[in-house]
Amino acid sequence: MLARTALLSLNDPPKAAKQRPLGLRGLSLNDPPKAAEFVDPPKAAPKRPPDAETPQRPLGLRGLTWARLLVPLLLPVVAACAASPAPIASPIAPRALPGIELRDLDGTPTRVAAALDGHAGLITLWATWCDACTREIAALARLDARARPRGARVVAVAVGERRETVDAFVRGRGIAWAQLVDPDFRFADAIGQRRVPTTLVVNRSGEVIYEGGALDSAALHALDRVLDPALDPP
């Protein structure tokens, strides 16, 4: 197990934080004091007569049109972020990966198990608009580089988005690990989780043995337990 600790330090060493000068409005405490500025207290607003009413502005066609356009576009986002149950970061009873056929970025039909190719691995459900997901990219890159020589794979499943959108995002950031697209939430619904990010750990038998939220040390420990001991570094 000592040889497996490299997976558990994906973050770069912290840099020393820069000290921000303290004081009012950014002034350093060491600066010579300045004369205090006095301002007149704000004047009370004149009271409106009791019988006066604020005129109501009629809702124009432009506002009504935008409302009708935005509501259908926001519903899938709200459903993905709020309507689903929050993931539980813990080991679970092993269960088989859903055999649902997705597509890779070239449009080739592929199952998640086929993307793992018989290896243990970590699967992340994500979306390009998800800030928490994009913050994991650097850590996933380090994990992919360290886990691959030890027989593990990283596979990402983008949920609720078009393949072209995901392809442009991935190519623009040089992401190298396997990418599949689940535009209709079929895979996400099969595992019972639409919330992103969601992290799954799969053993070499193709069984999900861990389910959690964002990538964290609990997910890395779960992955460490399913790595092939024969491939541990000397």
NORTABEL-V954224 format. One line per field, one symbol per residue. ss: DSSP state (2 for helix, 1 for strand, 0 for the rest). phi: phi as a letter, one per 20 degrees, with the letter a starting at -180 (. if undefined). psi: psi as a letter, one per 20 degrees, with the letter a starting at -180 (. if undefined). Layout:
ss: ???
phi: ???
psi: ???
This chain:
ss: 022222220000000000000002220000000000000000000000000000000000222222222222222222222220000001111111000011110000111222220001111111000022220022222222222200011111111000222222222220000111110002222220000001111100001111110000222222222200222000
phi: .ffefffeceefffefffeegepflnfffefffdffedcffffffffeggeecffeeffeffffffffffgffegfffffedfefffdeafcfgcfffefedcefenefbeffffflmefadddebbfeefffffegffffffffeegfdndcdcdcedmcfffffffffffdmfdffccccfdmffgffembdfcfcdddcefemdfdbcbeffbfffffffgfdffffdfff
psi: hhijihhjmiqqpqqpqpppprrpkjqqiiqqqqpqppqqqqqpqpqpqhipqppppqorhghhghghhhghhighggghhhhqqpqpnqqrppqqqpkppaqaiijppqqghhhhljqqrpppprqhioghghiigghhghgghhhgijjqqpppopqjqqhhgggggghhjkphrppqpmhjkggghhikoiqqqppqppaijkppiqpadqpahghhgghhhjqohhjqq.
